[in-house]
Amino acid sequence: MVEWPPTGPVKVWHAERAGGFDAVLAHIARDAVDVVTGPRAQTISRCEVPGCVRIFLREHARRISCSTTCGDRVRAERHYRLHQAGRDG
């Protein structure tokens, strides 16, 4: 869990029991909290592709999409738009 006092985010770890599915979920949650509150938090970005609601860790300054699928959609739409403009004009 992340508590957000005025001084900034604070990680709080509570485990109800060790082992099993709950432990796996707790580990994933702890890793997510570490990403959000850690040094990589500055690289969290929203996908800029229209209609996509995902977030991702931007590893390159020019990256705008969360996945190759979203990137392919942008390139296909741009290609279609350029070819339509060539037919119309």
C-alpha positions, 0 to 999 in steps of 0.5 A, a space after each residue: 500500500 502507498 500512503 501519501 502524506 504531504 511529505 510524499 509517498 511512503 511504502 507500507 507493507 502488510 502481509 496477512 499470511 505467508 505463501 500461496 496465491 496471496 503471497 504472489 499477489 502481495 509480491 506483485 503489489 510490492 513491486 508495483 509500489 516500488 516502481 511508483 515510488 522509486 527512481 523509475 517513477 519519472 519514466 511512467 508515461 501514458 500511451 499517446 495512441 488514441 483509444 489506448 488507456 495503458 501506461 508504460 515505463 518509457 525507456 527511450 525519449 521518443 517512445 510514445 506507445 505502450 506496445 508494438 501493437 499500438 505503434 503499428 496502429 499509429 503507423 498504419 493509420 498514418 500510412 492510410 492517411 497519406 495515401 488517401 491524401 495522395 488520391 484526393 489531391 
